[in-house]
Amino acid sequence: MAEGPKTSKLETVEPIGSRVLIRKDEDRKQTKSGIHLPDKIEIPTLTGRVVAISAQVEHDEDYPIKQYDRVLFNPKQGIPVDFEGDNRLFVIPVEDVVAVFRKD
């Protein structure tokens, strides 16, 4: 039986194991000093916002990562999630999250 528009649910992505779901920040088109970069030059973005964390990471005291944290991560082992048109979602092993940005 097909679901009608009234009963359709929003699809979500939930990482499992020791992984987190990160939305990477937009690629910069300008350096901090104001130099505009051509479209062909790409500076890899290593920062992003945590969208979801697995239950395993949530209960692991070694990884003080919470949903919505801004993080620095190594994208090498990241798996892109073809979930949205902008393709900025990645499932990242928690070991590849190298820092969390905190405000006092």
Biotite code that builds the C-alpha atoms (Angstrom):
import biotite.structure as struc

atoms = struc.array([
    struc.Atom([0.000, 0.000, 0.000], chain_id="A", res_id=1, res_name="MET", atom_name="CA", element="C"),
    struc.Atom([1.460, 3.368, -1.028], chain_id="A", res_id=2, res_name="ALA", atom_name="CA", element="C"),
    struc.Atom([1.690, 6.111, 1.540], chain_id="A", res_id=3, res_name="GLU", atom_name="CA", element="C"),
    struc.Atom([-0.338, 9.172, 0.788], chain_id="A", res_id=4, res_name="GLY", atom_name="CA", element="C"),
    struc.Atom([0.858, 12.735, 1.303], chain_id="A", res_id=5, res_name="PRO", atom_name="CA", element="C"),
    struc.Atom([-0.790, 12.893, 4.751], chain_id="A", res_id=6, res_name="LYS", atom_name="CA", element="C"),
    struc.Atom([1.097, 9.862, 6.074], chain_id="A", res_id=7, res_name="THR", atom_name="CA", element="C"),
    struc.Atom([4.476, 10.397, 4.382], chain_id="A", res_id=8, res_name="SER", atom_name="CA", element="C"),
    struc.Atom([7.374, 10.830, 6.765], chain_id="A", res_id=9, res_name="LYS", atom_name="CA", element="C"),
    struc.Atom([10.553, 12.820, 6.411], chain_id="A", res_id=10, res_name="LEU", atom_name="CA", element="C"),
    struc.Atom([13.510, 10.612, 5.504], chain_id="A", res_id=11, res_name="GLU", atom_name="CA", element="C"),
    struc.Atom([16.560, 10.974, 7.739], chain_id="A", res_id=12, res_name="THR", atom_name="CA", element="C"),
    struc.Atom([20.081, 9.583, 7.727], chain_id="A", res_id=13, res_name="VAL", atom_name="CA", element="C"),
    struc.Atom([21.264, 7.992, 10.964], chain_id="A", res_id=14, res_name="GLU", atom_name="CA", element="C"),
    struc.Atom([24.902, 6.906, 11.151], chain_id="A", res_id=15, res_name="PRO", atom_name="CA", element="C"),
    struc.Atom([25.648, 3.562, 12.798], chain_id="A", res_id=16, res_name="ILE", atom_name="CA", element="C"),
    struc.Atom([28.786, 2.211, 14.443], chain_id="A", res_id=17, res_name="GLY", atom_name="CA", element="C"),
    struc.Atom([31.379, 4.773, 15.445], chain_id="A", res_id=18, res_name="SER", atom_name="CA", element="C"),
    struc.Atom([30.397, 7.348, 12.821], chain_id="A", res_id=19, res_name="ARG", atom_name="CA", element="C"),
    struc.Atom([28.921, 10.833, 12.621], chain_id="A", res_id=20, res_name="VAL", atom_name="CA", element="C"),
    struc.Atom([27.000, 12.632, 9.900], chain_id="A", res_id=21, res_name="LEU", atom_name="CA", element="C"),
    struc.Atom([28.541, 15.988, 8.999], chain_id="A", res_id=22, res_name="ILE", atom_name="CA", element="C"),
    struc.Atom([27.359, 18.775, 6.706], chain_id="A", res_id=23, res_name="ARG", atom_name="CA", element="C"),
    struc.Atom([30.561, 20.295, 5.404], chain_id="A", res_id=24, res_name="LYS", atom_name="CA", element="C"),
    struc.Atom([30.864, 24.057, 5.256], chain_id="A", res_id=25, res_name="ASP", atom_name="CA", element="C"),
    struc.Atom([30.612, 25.826, 1.916], chain_id="A", res_id=26, res_name="GLU", atom_name="CA", element="C"),
    struc.Atom([33.817, 25.931, -0.102], chain_id="A", res_id=27, res_name="ASP", atom_name="CA", element="C"),
    struc.Atom([35.404, 29.333, 0.158], chain_id="A", res_id=28, res_name="ARG", atom_name="CA", element="C"),
    struc.Atom([35.673, 31.433, -2.988], chain_id="A", res_id=29, res_name="LYS", atom_name="CA", element="C"),
    struc.Atom([37.769, 34.105, -1.305], chain_id="A", res_id=30, res_name="GLN", atom_name="CA", element="C"),
    struc.Atom([40.788, 33.989, 0.991], chain_id="A", res_id=31, res_name="THR", atom_name="CA", element="C"),
    struc.Atom([40.821, 35.768, 4.362], chain_id="A", res_id=32, res_name="LYS", atom_name="CA", element="C"),
    struc.Atom([42.931, 38.530, 2.847], chain_id="A", res_id=33, res_name="SER", atom_name="CA", element="C"),
    struc.Atom([40.242, 39.165, 0.217], chain_id="A", res_id=34, res_name="GLY", atom_name="CA", element="C"),
    struc.Atom([41.751, 37.455, -2.829], chain_id="A", res_id=35, res_name="ILE", atom_name="CA", element="C"),
    struc.Atom([39.028, 35.940, -5.023], chain_id="A", res_id=36, res_name="HIS", atom_name="CA", element="C"),
    struc.Atom([39.771, 32.390, -6.135], chain_id="A", res_id=37, res_name="LEU", atom_name="CA", element="C"),
    struc.Atom([38.902, 31.091, -9.600], chain_id="A", res_id=38, res_name="PRO", atom_name="CA", element="C"),
    struc.Atom([36.218, 28.415, -9.721], chain_id="A", res_id=39, res_name="ASP", atom_name="CA", element="C"),
    struc.Atom([38.738, 25.812, -10.907], chain_id="A", res_id=40, res_name="LYS", atom_name="CA", element="C"),
    struc.Atom([40.828, 26.102, -7.724], chain_id="A", res_id=41, res_name="ILE", atom_name="CA", element="C"),
    struc.Atom([39.340, 24.168, -4.853], chain_id="A", res_id=42, res_name="GLU", atom_name="CA", element="C"),
    struc.Atom([40.452, 24.518, -1.251], chain_id="A", res_id=43, res_name="ILE", atom_name="CA", element="C"),
    struc.Atom([39.293, 21.392, 0.571], chain_id="A", res_id=44, res_name="PRO", atom_name="CA", element="C"),
    struc.Atom([36.871, 22.261, 3.327], chain_id="A", res_id=45, res_name="THR", atom_name="CA", element="C"),
    struc.Atom([37.718, 20.473, 6.520], chain_id="A", res_id=46, res_name="LEU", atom_name="CA", element="C"),
    struc.Atom([35.120, 22.089, 8.743], chain_id="A", res_id=47, res_name="THR", atom_name="CA", element="C"),
    struc.Atom([31.475, 21.288, 9.098], chain_id="A", res_id=48, res_name="GLY", atom_name="CA", element="C"),
    struc.Atom([28.516, 20.920, 11.427], chain_id="A", res_id=49, res_name="ARG", atom_name="CA", element="C"),
    struc.Atom([27.489, 17.628, 13.030], chain_id="A", res_id=50, res_name="VAL", atom_name="CA", element="C"),
    struc.Atom([23.994, 16.722, 11.822], chain_id="A", res_id=51, res_name="VAL", atom_name="CA", element="C"),
    struc.Atom([23.654, 13.383, 13.630], chain_id="A", res_id=52, res_name="ALA", atom_name="CA", element="C"),
    struc.Atom([25.744, 11.030, 15.733], chain_id="A", res_id=53, res_name="ILE", atom_name="CA", element="C"),
    struc.Atom([25.385, 7.292, 16.142], chain_id="A", res_id=54, res_name="SER", atom_name="CA", element="C"),
    struc.Atom([24.131, 5.837, 19.428], chain_id="A", res_id=55, res_name="ALA", atom_name="CA", element="C"),
    struc.Atom([27.569, 4.278, 19.931], chain_id="A", res_id=56, res_name="GLN", atom_name="CA", element="C"),
    struc.Atom([29.322, 7.673, 19.726], chain_id="A", res_id=57, res_name="VAL", atom_name="CA", element="C"),
    struc.Atom([26.658, 9.320, 21.889], chain_id="A", res_id=58, res_name="GLU", atom_name="CA", element="C"),
    struc.Atom([27.433, 6.924, 24.754], chain_id="A", res_id=59, res_name="HIS", atom_name="CA", element="C"),
    struc.Atom([31.242, 6.970, 24.306], chain_id="A", res_id=60, res_name="ASP", atom_name="CA", element="C"),
    struc.Atom([32.885, 9.354, 26.775], chain_id="A", res_id=61, res_name="GLU", atom_name="CA", element="C"),
    struc.Atom([36.090, 9.378, 24.687], chain_id="A", res_id=62, res_name="ASP", atom_name="CA", element="C"),
    struc.Atom([34.264, 11.403, 22.014], chain_id="A", res_id=63, res_name="TYR", atom_name="CA", element="C"),
    struc.Atom([32.597, 14.520, 23.483], chain_id="A", res_id=64, res_name="PRO", atom_name="CA", element="C"),
    struc.Atom([30.756, 15.272, 20.250], chain_id="A", res_id=65, res_name="ILE", atom_name="CA", element="C"),
    struc.Atom([27.171, 16.491, 20.181], chain_id="A", res_id=66, res_name="LYS", atom_name="CA", element="C"),
    struc.Atom([24.680, 17.235, 17.453], chain_id="A", res_id=67, res_name="GLN", atom_name="CA", element="C"),
    struc.Atom([25.194, 20.726, 15.947], chain_id="A", res_id=68, res_name="TYR", atom_name="CA", element="C"),
    struc.Atom([28.851, 20.942, 17.071], chain_id="A", res_id=69, res_name="ASP", atom_name="CA", element="C"),
    struc.Atom([31.153, 22.639, 14.576], chain_id="A", res_id=70, res_name="ARG", atom_name="CA", element="C"),
    struc.Atom([34.095, 20.314, 13.916], chain_id="A", res_id=71, res_name="VAL", atom_name="CA", element="C"),
    struc.Atom([37.357, 19.980, 12.068], chain_id="A", res_id=72, res_name="LEU", atom_name="CA", element="C"),
    struc.Atom([37.552, 16.651, 10.243], chain_id="A", res_id=73, res_name="PHE", atom_name="CA", element="C"),
    struc.Atom([39.675, 14.612, 7.863], chain_id="A", res_id=74, res_name="ASN", atom_name="CA", element="C"),
    struc.Atom([37.448, 13.895, 4.826], chain_id="A", res_id=75, res_name="PRO", atom_name="CA", element="C"),
    struc.Atom([39.661, 11.136, 3.392], chain_id="A", res_id=76, res_name="LYS", atom_name="CA", element="C"),
    struc.Atom([37.561, 8.251, 4.791], chain_id="A", res_id=77, res_name="GLN", atom_name="CA", element="C"),
    struc.Atom([34.272, 10.153, 4.467], chain_id="A", res_id=78, res_name="GLY", atom_name="CA", element="C"),
    struc.Atom([31.402, 8.639, 2.538], chain_id="A", res_id=79, res_name="ILE", atom_name="CA", element="C"),
    struc.Atom([29.294, 11.185, 0.627], chain_id="A", res_id=80, res_name="PRO", atom_name="CA", element="C"),
    struc.Atom([25.552, 10.891, 1.174], chain_id="A", res_id=81, res_name="VAL", atom_name="CA", element="C"),
    struc.Atom([23.511, 11.553, -1.959], chain_id="A", res_id=82, res_name="ASP", atom_name="CA", element="C"),
    struc.Atom([20.591, 12.819, 0.085], chain_id="A", res_id=83, res_name="PHE", atom_name="CA", element="C"),
    struc.Atom([20.315, 16.476, -0.858], chain_id="A", res_id=84, res_name="GLU", atom_name="CA", element="C"),
    struc.Atom([21.018, 18.364, -4.045], chain_id="A", res_id=85, res_name="GLY", atom_name="CA", element="C"),
    struc.Atom([24.077, 20.140, -2.678], chain_id="A", res_id=86, res_name="ASP", atom_name="CA", element="C"),
    struc.Atom([25.939, 16.895, -1.756], chain_id="A", res_id=87, res_name="ASN", atom_name="CA", element="C"),
    struc.Atom([27.488, 18.371, 1.383], chain_id="A", res_id=88, res_name="ARG", atom_name="CA", element="C"),
    struc.Atom([26.545, 15.519, 3.733], chain_id="A", res_id=89, res_name="LEU", atom_name="CA", element="C"),
    struc.Atom([29.224, 12.992, 4.683], chain_id="A", res_id=90, res_name="PHE", atom_name="CA", element="C"),
    struc.Atom([29.321, 10.008, 7.018], chain_id="A", res_id=91, res_name="VAL", atom_name="CA", element="C"),
    struc.Atom([32.677, 10.272, 8.783], chain_id="A", res_id=92, res_name="ILE", atom_name="CA", element="C"),
    struc.Atom([34.347, 7.759, 11.123], chain_id="A", res_id=93, res_name="PRO", atom_name="CA", element="C"),
    struc.Atom([34.452, 9.418, 14.540], chain_id="A", res_id=94, res_name="VAL", atom_name="CA", element="C"),
    struc.Atom([38.235, 8.910, 14.626], chain_id="A", res_id=95, res_name="GLU", atom_name="CA", element="C"),
    struc.Atom([38.487, 11.354, 11.695], chain_id="A", res_id=96, res_name="ASP", atom_name="CA", element="C"),
    struc.Atom([36.903, 14.171, 13.722], chain_id="A", res_id=97, res_name="VAL", atom_name="CA", element="C"),
    struc.Atom([40.077, 15.825, 14.973], chain_id="A", res_id=98, res_name="VAL", atom_name="CA", element="C"),
    struc.Atom([38.702, 18.862, 16.839], chain_id="A", res_id=99, res_name="ALA", atom_name="CA", element="C"),
    struc.Atom([35.493, 20.421, 18.120], chain_id="A", res_id=100, res_name="VAL", atom_name="CA", element="C"),
    struc.Atom([35.085, 24.208, 18.139], chain_id="A", res_id=101, res_name="PHE", atom_name="CA", element="C"),
    struc.Atom([33.863, 25.437, 21.542], chain_id="A", res_id=102, res_name="ARG", atom_name="CA", element="C"),
    struc.Atom([32.903, 28.842, 22.879], chain_id="A", res_id=103, res_name="LYS", atom_name="CA", element="C"),
    struc.Atom([33.525, 29.724, 26.514], chain_id="A", res_id=104, res_name="ASP", atom_name="CA", element="C"),
])
